[in-house]
């Protein structure tokens, strides 16, 4: 199974960069993992340019878009989602983390799944780390690894 986490914008906080690298490394033990930053358009193109890049990078995958109005699962439900995706065949899963402005309505409507990490408002860099940790937690739960205990 291949898992992509695509995020808009540079990583500005050193702690976020370190945690992104740590969880990316850990995830490599459970799946073909790739974290992909999407550059913010400098020409005033705005979210359309970034969303086009996200569409291109996630083409052919099961696209999960992080959105406050999305499904809200606990860790066990999230693990079951990844298990179904893993066991259903070669379908890859991509997770899209927006920038400060979030995503357009049309991009959200194109998603296979809208997922909410929390009812709290999280900075997009923190949301990415929470997502990576939850993906890692899910795979360790599915492997009966002691991490989630």
MONORPE-V400529 format. One record per backbone hydrogen bond with DSSP energy under -1.0 kcal/mol. CO is the residue of the C=O (numbers start at 1). NH is the residue of the N-H. Records with the same first field share a line. If there is no record, write none. Layout:
# MONORPE-V400529
CO=NH  NH
This chain:
# MONORPE-V400529
1=32
2=93
3=34
4=95
5=36
6=97
7=38
13=17
14=18
15=19
16=20
17=21
18=22
19=23
20=24
21=25
22=26
23=27
24=28
26=29
27=30  31
31=33
32=3
34=5
36=7
38=9
46=50
47=51
48=52
49=53
50=54
51=55
52=56
53=57
54=58
58=61
62=94
63=112  113
64=96
65=115
67=70
71=116
74=78
75=79
76=80
77=81
78=82
79=83
80=84
81=85
82=86
83=87
84=88
92=62
93=4
94=64
95=6
96=66
97=8
99=102
104=108
105=109
106=110
108=111
113=65
114=71
115=67
123=127
124=128
125=129
126=130
127=131
128=132
129=133
130=134
131=135
132=136
133=137
134=138
135=139
136=140
137=141
138=142
139=143
140=145
141=144
146=149
